[in-house]
Amino acid sequence: MANTKSAKTKVRVIERKTAINKAVRNRYRTYVKKTELDIVNNSKSEAQASMKIAEAEIMSAVSKGILHRNTAARKVSRLVKKVKAIN
């Protein structure tokens, strides 16, 4: 347990930042899942539309420092590849 005033303040700050980071992470994962669901349902137009939103959310997470740039690029690349593979 934190003993000093500054340590207690840091604990509160960390909890607040953790909640924000979890919300952003949850948000981009939700859109990725929606895209993958559209891919499974073979609806190419819906998958392309949801892919565009998912890509924006992933890049937003990068700008907030939640995802590394290369990790985000890999995730987007794999999603785009799956969307293109739809008949």
Secondary structure, DSSP 8 states (H G I E B T S, - for coil): ---SHHHHHHHHHHHHHHHHHHHHHHHHHHHHHHHHHHHHTT-HHHHHHHHHHHHHHHHHHHHTTSS-HHHHHHHHHHHHHHHHT--
